[in-house]
Amino acid sequence: MLYKSLPKNHQTRIVYFGCPHLRSISASEYFNCLKSLRPLFKDSDFYNSVAGFYINSAPENSGEKRISLRITYFTTNPLKTRKIIKNFEKRHSKDIKIYSFNLPIWEEVFKFLISFLNPKECNDEDLRFNKFLNAYTQISLELLENFGRDCSRRLVADYRLNYNPHHRQLWGTSPKEFFESVFNKHSQFFRELNNNYSAEQLWEDLKRAETGSRGVWLHYLVNMLLTLDLNPYGSPIPAGQKRSFLNDIELDMPDNWQSDCDF
């Protein structure tokens, strides 16, 4: 499902999910929650109420490995989108639970009313970043569905661990060289990227590195599919930490893992 053009005048909202009776979730439970949320992403009401969204894991507290599943969505009608998400939770309460929105409902209403009186446009750089976040999320969702959970995660882990992608000046193998054939084969969203946000823009953004809060943009793709990244600002993962990293994200990496995947 190709998302619409993201307008400059939009609002950003966040919602945190976990499993019922289980706020803090493991990596495997994170993907079970993600699977339970797929009907929401394909729901026409949700689609029509947002201009895009992105998914990542979020630590319950700073520095902790316990996580929840966080959806950040871009909308011009946050109250409507919030209601749609709440109604989805009620219909799927056996599988998924909302633990919090980033704003209490009274503040949501206040900000929504203020936006009519004083609408604010995000700048070109923020708009570019939000388009990137939405694009990698839609592609990743299709990879999980078409390429498979294990293959998608192993693909990203292989790149993160073995091709030194996070070091700003050492792109031995570029994201385009490594991912393009898989993206093209297994993601309709990728194949339909256009001038609103092009494939070349995606490749450029996956190599983008900043010194501020955004860090290396590839980090966000790593975080969504691995649930963890040791450093968002460019440091390669030392060889001695690779095994513990894989254990933390609950991922087995056999030497011949590629043979089980549809490349």
Residue pairs with C-beta under 8 A, 6 or more apart in sequence:
1 41
1 42
1 47
1 138
1 189
2 138
2 188
2 189
2 192
3 47
3 50
3 51
3 52
3 134
3 138
4 51
4 52
5 51
5 196
6 51
6 52
6 74
6 127
6 130
6 131
6 134
7 51
7 76
8 121
8 122
8 127
9 76
9 119
9 120
9 121
9 122
10 51
10 74
10 75
10 76
10 122
11 74
11 75
11 76
11 78
11 111
11 112
11 115
12 72
12 73
12 74
12 130
13 72
13 73
13 75
13 78
13 81
13 82
13 101
13 102
13 103
13 108
14 70
14 71
14 72
14 73
14 101
14 102
15 70
15 71
15 73
15 82
15 85
15 98
15 100
15 101
15 102
16 58
16 68
16 69
16 70
16 98
16 99
16 100
16 101
17 33
17 37
17 68
17 69
17 70
17 71
17 96
17 97
17 98
17 99
18 24
18 25
18 29
18 33
18 68
18 69
18 97
18 99
19 25
19 29
19 32
19 33
19 95
19 96
19 97
20 93
20 94
20 95
20 96
20 97
21 97
22 29
23 60
23 68
23 97
23 99
24 60
24 66
24 67
24 68
25 33
25 66
25 67
25 68
25 69
26 67
26 250
27 57
27 67
27 226
27 227
27 228
27 248
27 249
27 250
27 251
28 250
30 57
30 67
30 69
30 227
31 144
31 149
33 69
33 95
33 96
34 55
34 69
34 144
36 92
36 95
36 96
37 69
37 71
37 96
38 141
38 145
39 88
39 92
40 46
40 85
40 88
41 47
41 53
41 141
43 84
43 88
45 84
46 81
46 84
46 85
46 88
49 75
49 77
49 80
49 81
49 84
50 73
50 74
50 75
50 81
51 74
51 75
51 76
51 134
52 73
52 74
52 130
52 131
52 133
52 134
52 137
53 71
53 72
53 73
53 74
53 134
53 137
54 71
54 72
54 133
54 134
54 136
54 137
54 220
54 224
55 69
55 70
55 71
55 72
55 137
55 140
55 141
55 224
56 70
56 72
56 220
56 223
56 224
57 67
57 68
57 69
57 70
57 223
57 224
57 227
57 228
58 67
58 68
58 69
58 70
59 65
59 66
59 67
60 66
60 67
60 68
65 228
65 248
67 227
67 228
68 99
72 133
73 81
74 130
74 134
75 81
77 112
78 108
78 111
78 112
79 108
79 109
79 112
82 101
82 105
82 108
85 98
86 98
88 96
89 96
89 97
89 98
101 108
103 111
122 130
128 201
128 205
129 205
129 214
129 217
131 196
131 197
131 201
132 197
132 201
132 202
132 205
132 208
132 217
132 220
133 220
135 189
135 193
135 197
135 202
136 202
136 206
136 220
136 221
136 224
137 224
138 187
138 189
139 183
139 187
139 189
139 190
140 152
140 221
140 224
140 225
142 186
142 187
142 188
142 189
142 190
143 152
143 155
143 182
143 183
143 186
143 187
143 225
144 152
144 225
146 186
146 187
147 155
147 182
147 185
147 186
147 261
147 262
148 261
148 262
150 251
150 257
150 260
151 257
151 260
151 261
151 262
152 225
153 225
153 226
153 249
153 251
154 251
154 253
154 257
154 261
155 179
155 182
155 261
156 221
156 222
156 225
156 226
157 226
157 246
157 249
157 251
157 253
158 253
158 257
159 165
159 173
159 175
159 178
159 179
160 166
160 222
160 226
160 229
160 237
161 237
161 242
161 245
163 172
163 173
163 178
164 170
164 171
164 172
164 236
165 171
165 173
165 175
165 218
166 216
166 218
166 219
166 231
166 233
166 234
166 235
166 236
167 234
167 235
167 236
168 209
168 216
168 234
170 236
171 207
174 203
174 207
175 203
175 206
175 207
175 218
176 203
176 206
179 206
180 203
181 263
182 263
183 190
184 190
184 191
185 262
185 263
186 262
190 199
190 202
193 199
193 202
205 217
206 217
206 218
206 221
207 217
207 218
208 214
208 216
208 217
209 215
209 216
209 217
209 234
210 216
210 217
211 233
215 232
215 233
215 234
216 232
216 233
216 234
219 229
219 232
222 229
223 229
223 232
226 249
226 251
227 249
228 245
228 248
228 249
230 237
230 241
230 245
231 237
237 245
246 252
246 253
